[in-house]
Amino acid sequence: MIAVALPKIIDDFGNSVRAGGWLITSYLIVLAVLQPVAGRLGDRVGRRPVMIGGLAAFGLASIGAALAPNLPTLIAFRVAQAASGALVFPNGAGLLRAVVPASRRGRVFGTLGAVLGSAAAIGPIVGGLAILFGGWRAMFAVNIPIVVAALVLTHWVVPSTRRDEAPTAAFGVLRRSRFVAAAGGVAFSNLAFYSMLIASPVLLVNTRNCSSAQVGLALAALSMPAALLAPVGGRLSDRLGRRAPAVAGNALLALAAIAPAVDPGLPSAAFVACLALMGCGVGLSTASLQTSAVEAVPPADAGAAAGMFSTSRYVGSIVGTLVLASVLTKTTGFGIVFAMVLAAAVLSTVVSLGLAGKRGQAGVEAEVAQAGGVAA
């Protein structure tokens, strides 16, 4: 929602676009830094109280943002939103690792990916309506009923997990090759995906004279398949093992990136078709990568693993954004960007080969169970 409101916030406070950009950048950086810490906190004290605390703090930060008198204050409350939001996601993913059997984990994380993708698609629509009827401050106020509903559901649904195992050190997570493969795979695939997400509107508007509606449809071609195919990728990972859907999805991402990298001046229809194939590739691979990350460690470490995995995802996005800012103009630099997208997709495919296949999955479970017994 914040992307939709950014121009009005800048006009209201009389700040520059660069200053207003910190509303997005600060949020992403804090999320990336704090999620491993938040996941570890949930591993130690229990996931339910950490999730409830994070949701409550997010609601309070949203109220503060809605009442902010100037841009620095608004940025401070955005940082508070990021810090409190960081408490929720890794512990939710860690909880799923603990309560969902291995045979169904892929489809559950695929459903989670579809929900997150749908939320990202709905956010700008909800934000636009809130701004239309109540200004940009209403966009933050919209969070309040959402937070209240989430608190009720969390209190009602989320179990109080027992602390049967002691969490290991964070560098114990990083020593597990399956986790490193999953984290590396999502970092490179997100670098490719978000680079295309940001560069495509610039290309279509400034070199193809596309309208805002056409740009929106083009971005939908990239993002909608990623959300719709996430459950499919999850079911395939349960059936075929974690490696096959991740490698196939990332290979499809790389294949779709070849044409724009070779010829940034592709006809618009062909370019949008490449975007759709990229979205399909990301949708097929995401659940396998997420599931592999959390099941590469004992349940007692699942929160930290989920947090580190999410940080890897954000690192890929942030790196892509920084590269685009340095090489992209309104009409030039697209060749470099699309070559980077192709290289990142290839690297994601190669790294994903380190995930467990169908036959190796039982060995991963046994290894993790043994490690959990040692940790306990």
N, C-alpha and C positions, 0 to 999 in steps of 0.2 A: 504493500500500500504506500510506503514512503516514497517510492519512485514516482508515483502519480502525483503526490502532494508536493514534491520538492520545488517545482517552479513557484507555486503559491507561497510556500514558506519563505523562500528567498525574497520574493517581492514584499511580503509582509514585514520582514525584519530589515530589509534594505541591505542584505549581504550579497557577496559575490557567489557565483556558481561554485567556485573552488571551496569557499568556506562552507557552503551548504552541503557539498559532497561529503563532508565529515560526518553528516548524519548517517550515511550508508557505510563509509569506510570504518568509522569507529565501531559500529555495531558488528561488522564482519570480523574485525581484528580481535575484539574482546571475546566473541563466540569461539573463534579459532583457538585462542590462548587458554580459555577457562574450561572448555568441555572435558579435557582429560582430568583436570583437577576435580571438577564436579562429579565425574564418573567415579573417581577414586573415593570421594566423600560418600557417595551412595554405597560403594562396596563396604565401607567401614561402618556406617551408622544405619544402613537400611535405605532402600530406594523410595519407599512410600513417603516418609517424612521429608526427604530432600525434594521430591517432586511437588509435594504440597507447599513447602516453603518457597520453592521457585515460582510456582504459579501465583501465590499470594503476593510475592515481591514484584512479579511482572505486572500485576493489576495495579499496585500502588505506583509503580514507575509510570504506567500509562496515564494515571490521573495527573501525576506531576507534569508529564509531557503535554497533556491537554491544556494545562494552566501556565505553561512556561512563558515568561515575559520577554525573553530574548533568545537568540540563537545559542550562545554558550550554555545557558540553562537547559535548553532543549537537548543539546548534544549530551549533557551530563545525564539527563534522564534516559536518553537512548542507550548510553553506556550501562546504566542500571538495568534497562530492559534486557540488554544482551547478557549481562552477568546473571540475572535471574532466569532468563530463558535457557542459558547454558546448563542450569541445574536439571532441566526437565528431560531433554532428548536422550542423552547418554544413559540415564537411569531407566527411561522407558525401554530403550533397546536392551539394556542389561537385564531388565525384568523378563522380557520376552525370551532371552537366552536361558534364563533359569526355569521358566515354567512351560516352555513349548518343547516337545520331544523332537529329536534330531530329524525324524522322518517327515516332520511338517514345518520345520523352521524356514525353509526356503519360501514356501507359499505365504507364510505369515509375514516375513520380511518383504516379500513382493507386494503384499497388500499394504504394508506400511509405506513402501515407496510410492504406490499409487495414491495413497491418501495425501502424502506430502506434496506430490506433484499436482494433485487437484487443488490443494490449498494454495499453492503458489499461483495457479491459474486463476483461482477465484479472488485472491487478494486484491489485485488491481481493480476488479469490477466492484467489489465491496467498498474499496477506498474511494473510487470515483463517485459512487452514489453518496457516500458519507460527505465528501467534499462538496458535492452539488447542493446538498440540502443543509449542511451545517458548517461548511468551511473545513480547513485542514485540521482544526482542533477536534472536530467530530470524528476524524479518522482514528485518533487515539482513544476517544471515548468508546468507540465501537468495541474495543478490546475488553471492556469491563464485563458485559454480559457473557462474552466468550470465556473469560477467566472464571467467572462464577460457575458456569456450566462445567468447565473442566475440573474445578475443585470438587464439585459434587460427585462427578464421575470418578475422580481419583480416589476420593474417600470411600465411595461405594464399591468400586470394582477392584482397585489395586490391592493385592494381598500384602499383609505384613510378613515379609520373607524372614526366615530364620537365618541366623549367622552361624552356620555349621562349619564354615571354612574361614581361615584368615587370609586376607588378600596378600599377594606377593608384591615385591617391589615393581615399580613402573617399568624399569629396564628389563625385568623378567618377561614382560609382555613383548617388548621390542626384540627379544632374543628368539622369538618363535617365528620360524620362516613362513608359516602359513599366514600369520597376521601381517608380516611385512609385505608379502605378496598382495594381500587384499588392500592394504593401505596404499601401497605404491600404485596398484591398478586404478583405484578410485581417484588418486591425485592426478594421474596423467589423463584419465578419461574426462575428469571435470575441467582440467585445463583446456582440453579440446572443446568440450561442450560449451563452456561459458565464453570462450573466445569467439566461437561462432555466434553465440547468443548476442554478444555485444557488438561484434563487427558487422553482422548482417544488416541491421537497420541503417548503419552509416553507408554501407555499400549500396543498398537498394534505393535509398533516398537521394544520395548525391551523385550516383553514376547511372541509375536506371530511372530516376524521376518517379519513383513509386509513391503512392499516397500513404497516409497513415494507416488506412484500412488494409491496404495491400501488405504493408509491413507487418501488421498484426497477424494477418493470415499466414504469412511466411514464418513468423516466429511460432505460431500455433503448430505448423507442420513440423517444427523441431521439438517442441515441448510436449505436445499431446501424445505422440507415440511413446515417448519416454515414460509417461504416466500410465498409459493404457497397457503397455506390454510388460510392466514391472511384475504383475501377478503371474503372467505367463512365464517370464524368466525364473520366477521363484519356484513354480511347479516343476519346470524343467530341471532346476538344480536339485530338487528332491528326488527326481527320477534318474537323472544322468550323472549326478555328482556336481560339486561346485565348479569344477574347472571348465567343463564343456560350455555351459551358457556364457560364462564370463569371457572365455577366449573367443567364442563365436560372435558375441555381441561387440566386443572391442575390435575384432577383425572387420566386422561390418562397418563400424565407425571409421576405421582406417580406410576401407575401400571407398566409402562415400566421400572421404576427404581428398582423394586423389585428383578428381576432376577440378575442384576449385583451386587446389595447389598448383596444378599444371596450367590452368587458364582461369584467372580470376574474372575474366570478362565473359564467362558462360552466359548463355541466354537465361533470362529470369526463371523460366519454367524448369530448366535443367538444374539451376541453382537450388530452387525450392525442393526439387526431387532429392537432391543430395542432402538437404537439411532433414527431410523426412526419413531418409535412410539412417542418418546419424542418430535421430531420435529413437528409431527402432533398435539400433545397436546399444544405446545407453539403457533403454528399457530392459533389454534381455540380460544385460550384465550386472545391473545394480544390485539385485537381490542376492546373487551369488557372492558378490564381493562383501556386502554387509554381513551376510550370514557367516561367511568364512572368517571374518574378523572377530566376531564375538564367540564363535565356537572353537577358535584356535586356543582359547584360554579356559581355565576352570571357571565355573559360575561365579566364584568369589572375586574374579578379576574382570567380569564382563562389563561393568560400568566403565572402568578405566579403558578397556579395549574399545568400547563403543565411542568414548570421548576422543581417543586418539584417532580412530577411524574418521570421525566427523571432522576433526582438525585437518587430517590429510585432505579431505574433500575441499575444505575452505582454502587450504594452502594452494591447491591447484587453481581454484577460482581467482585467488588474489594474485598469483604469479601471472596468470593470463591477462588479468586486468592491467597490471603494471606494464607488461610488454606492449599491450595495445596502446596504452597511453604514450609510450615512448616512440612507437614507429608509425602509428596510424594517423593520417590526416583525413580530410573530407573526401579526397579523391585518390590518395596514394597509400602505399604500404600494405595493401591487401595480399599481395603475393607472399610477403614475409609472414604475415599472420596465418595464412592458410597453409604455408609450409610448416609452421610451428604446430598447427592443429594436426597435420598428418603425422609429424614426428611424434607428437604426444600420443596419438592413437596407436601408432605402431609400438611404442614403448609400453603402453598399457596392455596391449595384446601379449607382448613377450613376458611381462611381469606376471600376468594372470596365469601363465603356464605353471607357476609355483603353487597354485591352489590344488586341493585334493580332488582326485577323480572319484568315480563311484567305488572302485575297489579300495582306494586308499582312505575312504571316509571312515571305515571302521577302525583303521589304525590311528587316525586322528583322535577319535573318541576315546580309544584306549589310552593313548598318550596323555590326553588332557585329564582323564580320570585319574591316572597315576600321579600326575603332577598335583592335582587337587588333593589327593590323599597325603602327599608329602607336605603341601602347604598347611593342611589341617593339623 
